[in-house]
């Protein structure tokens, strides 16, 4: 799915539709990432600069590896599973050139 379509799809979800796994929540706490900020990034995906679709385990799901840029060297990477809700599997905060990471 192209990035523009994914952004439009994400805008249709509400923050209440987002489920954060225990693993992702622990990652966020360890990396000092606000869960409210994560939810805002997903429902208002203006910082989403790259997404790669991955193979989902279930037919009614879509899975994406998403990169949200804050600057040239700071970004968040989330693994998301979309169906009627959004499941956040992974939250990573990275301080290095995101353009090289996705290149």
C-alpha positions as CSV (number, residue, x, y, z in Angstrom):
1,X,0.0,0.0,0.0
2,X,1.4,3.4,-0.9
3,X,2.2,5.8,1.9
4,X,-0.6,8.3,1.1
5,X,-3.3,5.6,1.3
6,X,-1.9,4.3,4.6
7,X,-1.9,7.8,6.1
8,X,-5.6,8.2,5.0
9,X,-6.4,4.8,6.5
10,X,-4.7,5.7,9.8
11,X,-6.7,9.0,10.1
12,X,-9.9,7.0,10.2
13,X,-8.9,5.4,13.6
14,X,-9.5,7.0,16.9
15,X,-7.0,6.9,19.8
16,X,-9.4,4.6,21.6
17,X,-9.0,2.1,18.7
18,X,-5.3,1.7,19.5
19,X,-4.1,-1.3,21.5
20,X,-0.5,-1.3,22.8
21,X,1.0,-4.7,23.6
22,X,2.8,-5.2,26.9
23,X,6.0,-5.6,25.0
24,X,5.5,-2.3,23.1
25,X,4.6,-0.5,26.3
26,X,7.7,-1.7,28.0
27,X,9.8,-0.6,25.0
28,X,8.2,2.8,25.2
29,X,8.9,3.2,28.9
30,X,12.5,2.0,28.5
31,X,13.1,4.4,25.6
32,X,11.3,7.4,27.3
33,X,8.6,7.5,24.6
34,X,5.2,8.9,25.5
35,X,2.3,6.6,24.7
36,X,0.1,9.6,24.1
37,X,2.6,10.8,21.5
38,X,2.6,7.4,19.8
39,X,-1.2,7.5,19.6
40,X,-1.1,11.0,18.2
41,X,1.5,10.0,15.5
42,X,-0.8,7.2,14.4
43,X,-4.1,9.0,14.3
44,X,-2.5,12.2,12.8
45,X,0.3,10.7,10.7
46,X,2.0,13.9,9.4
47,X,5.4,12.6,10.6
48,X,5.0,9.2,8.8
49,X,7.7,9.2,6.2
50,X,8.0,5.6,5.3
51,X,6.0,2.4,5.7
52,X,6.7,-1.1,4.5
53,X,3.9,-3.7,4.4
54,X,4.8,-7.0,6.0
55,X,3.1,-10.4,5.9
56,X,0.2,-10.5,8.3
57,X,-0.7,-13.8,10.1
58,X,-4.4,-13.4,9.6
59,X,-6.4,-12.7,6.4
60,X,-8.3,-9.8,7.8
61,X,-5.2,-8.0,9.0
62,X,-2.6,-5.7,7.5
63,X,0.9,-5.3,9.1
64,X,3.3,-2.4,8.6
65,X,6.7,-1.3,9.7
66,X,6.3,2.5,10.0
67,X,8.9,5.3,10.4
68,X,7.8,8.6,11.9
69,X,10.5,11.4,11.5
70,X,11.1,14.1,14.0
71,X,14.3,15.4,12.4
72,X,17.0,14.0,10.1
73,X,18.4,12.0,13.0
74,X,15.5,11.2,15.3
75,X,12.6,9.0,14.4
76,X,10.2,6.5,15.9
77,X,9.6,3.1,14.4
78,X,6.4,1.2,15.1
79,X,5.2,-2.2,14.0
80,X,1.5,-1.9,13.5
81,X,-1.2,-4.5,12.8
82,X,-4.4,-3.0,11.4
83,X,-7.9,-4.5,11.4
84,X,-10.9,-3.0,13.2
85,X,-8.4,-1.8,15.7
86,X,-4.7,-0.9,15.6
87,X,-2.3,-3.2,17.5
88,X,1.1,-1.7,18.3
89,X,3.6,-4.6,18.5
90,X,6.8,-2.6,18.7
91,X,7.9,1.0,19.6
92,X,11.5,2.0,19.0
93,X,13.0,5.5,19.3
94,X,16.1,5.8,17.2
95,X,18.7,8.5,17.0
96,X,20.5,8.1,13.7
97,X,19.9,9.1,10.1
98,X,16.5,7.5,9.3
99,X,17.1,8.1,5.6
100,X,20.0,5.6,5.7
101,X,17.9,3.2,7.8
102,X,15.2,2.9,5.2
103,X,17.4,3.3,2.2
